[in-house]
Amino acid sequence: MSWGGTGQSMVPPPVDSGWKMPEIEPGPAPGIEFGGFGERLVAYIIDIIIVSLIIGIVGAIGATAIGLGAVGDSGLAIATGAFILAVAIVVSIGYFPWFWVRSGQTPGLKTMHMRVVRDVDGGPIDWFHALLRLFGYWISGVVFYIGFIWILFDKRKRGWSDLIAGTVVIKQA
């Protein structure tokens, strides 16, 4: 039978009981936990110490070469020093993305037994998302570090860098 001969079935429309199925909050796979604020902070401090040492040593070598070149009027020494300083800049920009793409772990994250993965499926991140995450680091720091503090309030312990890049930090067993 149909309603008024229109070919529709006789099933009455659903009644709105007010009950709605709760939204499923995606979480990590069983046995995996999100990386917490304290552990991530320690990992970040370890990485900043490493980057600072590398940049300090390389920068001192580059500055010395430039200084010696200026005193001795050597264009080659100045060019070498400038190149070395450029290397220091590349290291400071590329350190985090290189490790995130290579293994998902900077030395600091590895020390704390954590890894950066794609939020969607837990897979490794690519260069595009690693650079987005680095951009997110800069944004997080510029705005009074609120983007890092956000980790304390997010259910999945994501900072702004994670939200921007579609990543999450997980603990490893």
N, C-alpha and C positions, 0 to 999 in steps of 0.2 A: 504494500500500500504506500501511498505517498500523500503528502500534504497538498491538498487542492489540485491534484493531478499534475504537479510540476516535476515529478520524478524524484523528489527528495525523499529520503527514508523517514520513517515514523519515529526515529530516535529523538527524544526531546533535547533541547539545548542544555549544556551542562549548567549546573547550579553553582554559583560562586559561594563557597562555604567560608571564604576568608583565609583558608589554609593555603600556603604556598610552600613548595619544596625548597628547603634551604639551599643556598648556593654552595657548590662544592669548592672549597678553598684548596687549590693545588698545593701539594707539599712535596717534600723530598721522598725518594723511594724508601721503602722500609729499611731501617738500620742506618739511614743517613740523617744527619742533623745540619741545620744551618749554622754557619760560623757566627759566633757572638761578637759583641762590640769589643770586649776586653781583649780577646784573642786577636781580633783584626787590628786593634790598636797596637798591640805588641809587634805583630808582623809588620805593620807599616813603619814603626820606629826602627826595626831591624833593617828594613829596606832603605829607609832614609839615611841611616848610618852608613850603609854600604855605598849608596849613590854619592853621599857627601865625601866619603874617603876617595872614591874614584875621581870625582870631579876636582877635589882638592889637590890630589897628586898630579893629575893630568893638567889641571889649570896652572899649578905652580911650575911645571915643566914648560908649558907653553909661554907663560909670562916671563920666565927666565930666558927662554930663547928669544923672545921679542926684545927684552931688555939688553941682552948681549948683542943682538943685531943692531939695536939703535946706538949703542956705545961704539961698536966696531964698524958702524955704517955698512952692515951686511944685509942686503935685501933678502938673501936666501934664508938667513936666520930669522928674520922678521916673518917671512912667508911660512917657514916651518912652524914658528910659534903660533901664527894665526891659524894654521891648519890644525895644530894640536888643540887649540882652544875650541875650534869648530867641532873636533871630535868630542870634547867635553860636553858641548851643547847637545850633540846627537845622543850621547850616552844618557844625559839627564832626561831627554824626551823619550828615548826608545827603551829605557830599562824596563819599565812596567809592561808596556805592550808586548815586547819581545818575549818576556817570560810567560805572560798570560797566553800568548798564541802557542808558544813552544810546548808548555806542559800544564798550563793553568795555574802554575805556582811560581811565585817569586821566591827567592831564598827565605824571606821572612814568612811567607805563607807555608812553605815547606817545613820550616822549623816548627810552626804551630799546627802542622798536620791539617792544612786546609787547601782548598782548590777553588778557582773561579771556573764556573761552567755556565752554559746557556740556561736561562731561566725556563725556557719552554720544554726542553727535553734532557737537560743535564749533560749535553755534549760539549766538546771543546769549542772555544770561541775563535773566530777568524780575526784578521787584521782590522777589518772595518769596525767590528764591535770592540776590539781592544782599544782602538783609537777613540771611539765614542766613550768608552769607560774612562780613559785618561782625561778626555775633555770633561767628563762628569766629575773627576777628581778636582780639576781646576775650579769648576763651578761650585762644588761643595765647599772648597776652602775659601773662595772669594766672599761667599755670603756668610761670613762669621762662623764657618765650619758647621753650619746647620745641616748640610748635606751628609756629613759624617755622623752627627748626633742623631740623625733620622734613623739610623740603624737600631737605636734603643727603642723606637716606637713602632717600627714596621713589624707586622706579624712574621714575615719571612726574613727579617733581619737584613733588609736591603737598604743601602745608602742611595743617595741621588745618582751616584755613578752607576750603580746596578740598575736603577730604574731607567736611566737614560740609555744604557747599552743593552738592556734585556739580559742581564746576568744575575747570578746569585753566588754567594760563597758558601761552600759546604765543608763540613768536617770530614776527614777521612778516618777510617777505622785503623 
